[in-house]
Amino acid sequence: MNAPLEPAVARRAERQAQVVSALKPVLPAHALIWQPEDTTPYECDGLTAYRQRPLVVALPETEAQVQAVLKACHGIGVPVVARGAGTGLSGGALPHADGVTLSLARFNRILKLDPVARTALVQCGVRNLAISEAAAPHGLYYAPDPSSQIACTIGGNVAENSGGVHCLKYGLTLHNVLKVRGYTADGEPLTIGGDALDAPGLDLLPLVVGSEGMLAVALEVTVKLVPRPQLARCIMASFDDVRRAGDAVAAVIAAGIIPAGLEMMDKPMTAAVEDFVHAGYDLTAEAILLCESDGTPEEVEEEIGRMSEVLRAAGATAIAVSRDEAERLRFWSGRKNAFPASGRISPDYMCMDSTIPRKRLADILLAIQEMEKKYGLRCANVFHAGDGNLHPLILFDANDPDQLHRCELFGADILETSVAMGGTVTGEHGVGIEKLNSMCVQFSAEEREQLFGVKRAFDPQGVLNPGKVIPTLQRCAEYGKMLVRGGQLAHPELPRF
């Protein structure tokens, strides 16, 4: 005789059978998987420190199937977590233990490209870079360019309000999207925004873009396209002190210059990427800035000259300007490959994401250096300096539970320090599961209840991506007590209860 199943295992098996039974009538057999060996690839997104095997994975191929899955899951109260390419870095696509992972990877068609209106209508599973590739023959491209653009999908970009190295001049996903069409938690059609620059009724687009799959499931997105610049050139400026580099960023903006890109990397990061891609970085510098100008040749020449003057006055020890397109791309190749380069020098890394006022860039870098000593872990830093969006990469070994614990504390300290400096806990990676505790620090109980109110307005049953983004009162209380017990209150002035 077979031994009886543990109660929790038996309950999961029973629930799984119920969900499979509900979804079998609405999906082809090959589009519904639930065996462990088949669902394991879906157990995490780009944040691999947290894993959870989904109860069931649905892979619909048509819009009608998506709607039917949502209606079926809503009818039996089953959580649904929408997933695109799985490149997210905050655990936003982490499966629910008792829920359905709704993979939208098969919705990967560009439905319409209008070069006159400068728009493209794309399905949610279209890769970010594929939009620009399709628009290239018309001299157009899609401006937001996260480092994962070769793989990340537009649906995920909408969920996280992704940016990229050129977001300073061209904006985040929100600034480049006109319309989102999809379905609510109960399978009702939903259209937010419109094809014109202004849509009638409430402006809900800023609410949906960046909502991390908690309010609706997006299937189609209308994006703006912009003309490809005639010319782009990039400055690589070296600094022998991180404070001078941080001050140089503020000086460029204060001079009234809005570069196409303004990025910063510290010495550990430049060493890692130079060994990986040989971008030509100055390995003697404590920090380097990449400052790009694009436009007409005359505009670029004038702006490159002005930026060079500002950078020299701010203390740059060396300045190199790309001589041709190949060299410009080589300068950027290091920045674009910062994450894989870090993976070569450490078993694991946790990429944080917070935003601070530009004037505090040097302060946060120096604070992170002290945290390295405090937690006994290395940290390499790369970020969108122009808008103060930090991406510290904490290096650790996930096979060592103590290192993972210290890494989590290190990350929380960075986020709390960012809030204490007047910033926020996320810039473009989202909150997901990673930053739940840090939301307790940034938002009061009353503010968090308002966030829950928005969630309930769209999803009264709370079945879309539950347990993410907004922490409960109980979780915040437990987090505060844990830090008090562990003596980890780095910023006692911040609320946690």
C-alpha positions, 0 to 999 in steps of 0.5 A: 500500500502507498503511504498516505500523503501529508495533509498539506501535500494532499490539499495541494494535490486536491486543489491542483486537480480542481484547477486542472479540471476547470482549465482543461475545457478551455485550453488545448492539452499541450497548453496546460502543464502541472507535472513538477518537471514541466513547471520547474522552469517557471519557479522564479523570474530573474530574481533567482533567490526566491523560488516557488513551483506553480500549481499549474501553468497555462500557456494560452495561444488566443485571446479567447483562451486568456479570457476563458482562463481568467473567468475559470480561475476567478470562478473558483477563486484561484490566484493568477500570476501573469508572466512574460519572458521572466526577466524581472528582477524583483520577483514580480512573476514569482508563482503563487503556491496555490495558483496559476502561472499565466504565460503570455509568451506566445502573444509575440506578434507586431500587429500594426506599425504606422510610420506616419502616426509613429505608433506600433500596436504590439502583443504583450509578448513582443520583445522590446528590441524587436519593436525597434528592429521592425521600425528601423526601415522607417527611420524610427525606433522604440526609445525605452531600452532596458539592458534586458531589451534583447529578451524582455517583453513589452508586457513586462515593461508595462508591468514594471514601467521599465526605463533604460540608459536613454530614459533621461531624455526619452522617458520611461515606458509610461511616457512612450505608451498610448494604450493598453488593452487586456482583461480584468481579473474576472475576464472582462475586456479593459482598454486604458488610454487611446490612440490619440494623445489624450483619451476621454475619461479618467487618465488611468494609464499612469495607474496601470503602467507600473502596476506589476500585474496586480490590476489587469492582464495586458495583451496589446500595447500601443507604443510611440515610435520616435525618429532615429537620430542622425548622429549619436556620440558618447563621452567616457569621463574618468574620475579619481573620486566618486564624489567628484563623479556624483557632483559632475552628474548634478553639474551637467543637469544644472547647466541645462543639458539633458543628455540622451544618456548619463550613466555611472559605474564605480571601479569594481563594476568597470573592472568586471565588465572590462574583463568581460567585453573589453569596452575600453574603460579606464580601470584606474578611475574610481568612477566613470560617466558615460554621457551621450548626445544625439540629434543632428551633427551640429546639435551633437557637436555643440552639446558634446563640447558643452558637456566636456567643459562641464565635466572637466570643470567638475574634476574629470581626470580623462575624457574620451569621445567616441570617434565612430558608431562602433566605438560608441557601441563599444562604450555602451557594451560595458554598461549593457553587460553589467549584469552578466559580467557580475555573474562571472565574478560571483556565484549569485548577485542581487540587483537592487533598484532604488532612486535618490536625488541626483545631488546625493549620488556620492553620499549613497555610494560612500554609504554602500562602501560602509555597508560592504564592511558591515555585512561582509559582502562585495557590491558593484554599482551601476546606475542611471545617474541622470535620474538618480536610479541606482542598481547596486549588485550585491555579490553573494553565494545563495548556497550559503544561508548566512550569506543570503541573509546578509545579502537581504539585510544589505539590500534592505539597508540600501533601500532604507538609506535611499528613502532617508536621503529623500528617494524611493525604494524602486525606480524601474524594477518594481516591488514584487516580493523583494521590496515588500518589507521596504514598502513598510518604510516608505509608506505609512499604514494609511498610504498602504491602505489607499494602495489596497483600495486601488487594488480592490477597485480593479480586483475585488477578490484579490486574485491577480498576483496576490501577496506582492507590492503592498505589504499588510499591516501584520507583515510591516509589524513583523518586519519592524520587530525582526529588525529591533531583535536583530539590532539592524535599525540602520535608520531608526527615524523611519517608520516600520509599523 
